Amino acid sequence: MSYGVAAALQAAVFQRLSADSALTGLVGSDIYDALPTGTLPGLYVILGAEKVQDRSDGTGAGAEHAFMISVVTDSAGFSTAKAAAAAISDALVDAPLILSRGHLVALNFHRAVAARVGSAGTRQIDLIFRARVEDN
């Protein structure tokens, strides 16, 4: 197994989302790898946790990264968050990401969970994507 491609994959995903006009039309530049200090915007995207499994074979080292991207909003409903989640999915599924290390074999949507968070009316959609990478 190789975890060596993890940072390159994360950087490529962040770059792809930050450059996507449909997503930035909804959230502007409020796409984060780590939450900033201070007051958060009413709608934002944050890259989250990942789980990685070995997918090496006889041809070389590889891994499957299951990673989360969350859309968080303080809007009264889910429609704005769902529009942003759809833009994220459109931007990433089968995207031809260029990695600084290794290469992307496949990038697919796996699942999503939409829920109210806490008692303040915050809504959050957690999207899980699976990326198959090779480190050669």
Secondary structure, 3 states (H helix, E strand, C coil): CCCCCHHHHHHHHHHHHHHCHHHHHHHCCCEECCCCCCCCCCEEEEEEEEEEEECCECCEEEEEEEEEEEEEECCCCCHHHHHHHHHHHHHHCCCCCCCCCCEEEEEEEEEEEEEEECCCCEEEEEEEEEEEEEEC
